[in-house]
C-alpha cells in the first residue's frame, strides 16, 4: 500500500513540475515568435514545449492511477 502512495506523490509532483516547465517553454517560444525571429527558432522551442507539457500530463495521469490503486488497497485492508 505504501508503494502506491509513494509513487502517487512522485508522479504527481514531478508531473506538475514538468507541466510548468512546458508552459514556460511555450511562453518563451511565443516571445521569440513575436520578436520576429526565424521560423525554425520558435518552432523548435514550441515543439519542446509540447513535449514537456504532454509528458507532464502523462506523469500526472500515472500518478492518478497509483492513487486509485492506493485507495482500493486501503479500502480492502480496512
PyMOL commands that set and color helices and strands:
alter all, ss='L'
color gray80, all
select helices_A, chain A and resi 2-34+39-77
alter helices_A, ss='H'
color red, helices_A
deselect
rebuild
show_as cartoon
